[in-house]
Amino acid sequence: MNNITLLVMAAGMGSRYGGLKQLDAVGPNGETIIDYSVYDAIEAGFNKVVFIIRREFVNEFKAKITDKYAGKIQVQFAFQDIYDLPNGFKCPEGREKPWGTGQAILSASNLINETFCVINADDFYGQESFKKLADFYSRKNHVFSMVAFRLERTLSSFGGVTRGICEVENERLSTVVETENVLKTEKEVTSDRDVKLDGSEPVSVNMWGFTPILLDYLQDMFVDFLKESGTELKSEF
């Protein structure tokens, strides 16, 4: 077992769908998408999972998801709150939108002192992805990382999707460009960007590996963000 934590981004679930529809069963024995991710993480050697959720959903979340993990992996909760800001800042009147992914990760900072992997609650990643991350950090690597997927394996037959197209230089990630309406047709892969795609490109589906130093970086960056955009009602960090 590795000293590595799975950080599951689930705070936006209720706001996007009007309820916890991601907790509906999708597997043959009532499994949810989250169940698959947690199971795969356990098999890869992860020893803790932290769910970032909205406080009002904690009881439903425990009943449908986490109670079944007792004795299999340590489970903790962090709550994203728009009023949880550094000293000297306050949430502007009228703001309802969460502050974004960066602040969501910071909400779990008091629970994480080890390497951690960040994923979305409503995406399926597959066991091999968790194993790659666990193996990478078991070799005492101390850099940030991202598990990339071939674009063609992440496309939908039900319409265009948004994907982060990665550019890699010398096996290092240089940029991730959010690309909307990526769609595979019989002849080609198209998108809203003026760029040629063939489906072999590496893309991000938000599966990242970090060391705890990220939390220090985010704290400083969040303060800078609030100084610049903290009075806005829709800006995200």
C-alpha positions in Angstrom: 0.0 0.0 0.0 1.2 3.5 -0.9 0.9 6.6 1.2 -1.2 8.4 -1.4 -4.6 10.0 -1.2 -7.4 10.1 -3.7 -9.1 13.6 -3.8 -12.5 13.4 -5.4 -14.0 16.7 -6.7 -17.7 16.3 -6.0 -18.7 19.8 -4.7 -20.3 20.7 -8.0 -22.4 17.7 -8.4 -25.7 19.0 -6.9 -25.4 22.4 -8.6 -24.9 20.9 -12.1 -27.7 18.3 -11.9 -30.1 19.6 -9.3 -29.3 16.7 -7.1 -26.9 13.8 -6.7 -27.7 12.0 -9.9 -24.1 10.8 -10.1 -24.9 8.6 -7.2 -27.3 6.6 -9.4 -26.2 3.1 -10.1 -24.5 2.4 -13.4 -23.0 -1.0 -12.7 -24.5 -4.5 -12.7 -24.5 -4.6 -8.9 -25.5 -1.0 -8.2 -22.1 0.5 -8.5 -21.8 4.2 -9.2 -19.0 5.9 -11.2 -17.4 7.0 -7.9 -17.4 3.4 -6.7 -15.3 2.3 -9.7 -12.8 5.1 -9.1 -12.5 4.3 -5.4 -12.2 0.5 -6.0 -9.5 1.1 -8.7 -7.6 3.4 -6.3 -7.7 0.7 -3.5 -6.5 -1.9 -6.0 -3.6 0.4 -7.0 -2.6 0.9 -3.3 -4.2 4.2 -2.3 -4.8 4.3 1.4 -7.1 7.3 1.8 -9.9 9.1 -0.1 -11.1 12.6 0.6 -14.4 13.7 -1.0 -14.9 17.4 -1.6 -18.6 17.9 -1.4 -21.3 20.4 -0.4 -22.1 20.2 3.3 -25.8 19.8 2.7 -25.2 16.5 0.8 -23.0 14.8 3.4 -25.7 12.4 4.8 -26.9 11.3 1.4 -23.3 10.9 0.3 -22.4 8.7 3.3 -25.5 6.5 2.9 -25.0 5.9 -0.8 -21.3 5.9 -1.2 -18.9 5.9 1.7 -20.4 3.7 4.3 -19.6 0.7 2.1 -15.9 1.5 2.2 -15.5 0.9 6.0 -12.5 -1.2 6.7 -11.2 -0.9 3.1 -9.9 2.6 2.9 -9.8 5.7 5.1 -12.6 8.1 4.2 -12.7 11.8 5.0 -14.8 14.8 3.8 -13.9 18.4 3.0 -16.6 21.0 2.3 -16.2 23.7 -0.3 -17.8 27.0 1.0 -17.8 30.3 -0.8 -17.4 32.0 2.6 -14.2 30.1 3.4 -11.7 32.8 2.5 -8.2 33.9 3.7 -8.1 36.5 6.4 -8.9 40.0 5.1 -11.3 38.9 2.4 -15.0 38.4 2.4 -17.5 36.9 -0.1 -19.1 39.7 -2.1 -22.9 40.2 -1.7 -24.8 38.3 -4.3 -22.2 35.7 -5.1 -23.6 32.2 -5.3 -21.0 30.6 -7.6 -18.2 28.5 -6.0 -14.7 30.0 -6.3 -13.5 27.1 -8.6 -11.2 24.1 -8.5 -8.3 25.8 -6.8 -10.4 26.8 -3.8 -12.0 23.4 -3.7 -8.6 21.7 -3.4 -7.6 24.2 -0.7 -10.7 23.2 1.3 -9.0 19.8 1.9 -5.6 21.3 2.8 -6.0 20.4 6.5 -6.6 16.7 5.5 -3.6 16.2 3.2 0.0 15.8 4.1 1.0 13.3 1.5 1.1 12.8 -2.3 -2.5 13.0 -3.7 -4.4 12.4 -6.9 -7.2 14.7 -8.0 -10.1 13.4 -10.1 -13.6 14.4 -11.1 -16.4 12.5 -9.4 -18.3 11.9 -12.6 -15.6 10.7 -14.9 -14.5 7.1 -15.4 -10.7 6.6 -15.5 -10.0 2.9 -15.4 -7.8 0.9 -13.1 -4.6 1.3 -15.2 -4.7 5.0 -14.7 -4.6 4.8 -10.9 -1.9 2.2 -11.1 0.3 4.5 -13.3 0.0 7.3 -10.8 0.7 5.1 -7.8 3.7 3.5 -9.5 5.0 6.9 -10.4 5.0 8.2 -6.9 6.2 4.9 -5.4 9.5 5.6 -7.1 9.9 8.7 -4.9 9.1 11.2 -7.6 8.4 14.6 -6.2 7.1 16.4 -9.2 3.5 17.1 -10.3 2.0 14.8 -12.9 -1.0 14.2 -15.1 -2.4 11.0 -16.6 -3.2 11.7 -20.2 -5.7 9.8 -22.4 -5.8 9.4 -26.2 -8.4 11.8 -27.5 -10.3 9.2 -29.5 -10.9 7.2 -26.3 -12.6 10.1 -24.6 -15.1 11.1 -27.3 -18.8 10.6 -27.1 -21.2 9.2 -29.7 -23.9 11.6 -28.4 -22.3 14.9 -29.5 -19.4 17.2 -29.0 -17.4 17.3 -25.8 -14.9 19.7 -24.2 -11.4 18.3 -23.8 -8.0 19.7 -22.6 -5.7 19.1 -25.6 -2.1 18.6 -24.3 1.1 19.7 -25.8 4.1 17.7 -24.6 7.8 18.6 -24.9 10.5 16.1 -23.9 8.0 14.0 -22.0 6.9 17.1 -20.0 3.5 18.7 -20.2 3.9 22.3 -21.6 0.3 23.4 -22.1 -3.3 22.3 -21.9 -5.7 24.1 -24.2 -9.4 23.7 -23.4 -11.0 22.8 -26.7 -14.8 22.8 -27.1 -17.2 20.8 -29.2 -14.7 18.0 -30.1 -16.6 15.6 -32.3 -15.6 12.5 -34.2 -17.1 12.0 -37.6 -16.6 9.2 -40.1 -13.7 11.1 -41.8 -12.2 13.3 -39.1 -12.2 14.8 -35.6 -13.4 18.4 -35.5 -13.6 21.1 -32.9 -14.4 24.8 -32.4 -10.6 25.5 -32.7 -8.8 26.0 -35.9 -6.5 23.0 -35.3 -6.2 19.7 -37.0 -7.0 16.6 -34.8 -6.8 12.9 -35.7 -7.8 11.4 -32.4 -4.3 10.4 -31.3 -3.6 13.5 -29.3 -3.1 13.3 -25.5 -5.8 15.0 -23.6 -6.6 15.8 -20.0 -9.7 14.5 -18.3 -8.6 16.0 -15.0 -6.5 13.3 -13.4 -3.6 15.0 -11.7 -0.9 13.9 -9.3 0.5 16.4 -6.8 2.7 16.7 -3.8 1.6 18.7 -0.7 3.7 21.7 -1.8 0.9 22.5 -4.2 -1.3 23.6 -1.3 1.2 26.3 -0.4 1.3 27.5 -4.0 -2.5 27.6 -4.2 -2.8 29.5 -1.0 -0.5 32.3 -2.3 -2.2 32.3 -5.7 -5.7 32.4 -4.2 -4.8 35.6 -2.2 -3.5 37.2 -5.4 -6.6 36.1 -7.2 -8.9 37.6 -4.6 -6.9 40.9 -4.7 -7.6 41.1 -8.4 -11.0 39.5 -8.8 -12.5 38.9 -5.3 -15.3 41.4 -5.8 -16.6 39.7 -8.9 -19.6 37.4 -8.8 -18.6 34.8 -11.5 -14.8 34.7 -11.5 -13.2 31.3 -10.7 -9.9 30.3 -9.3 
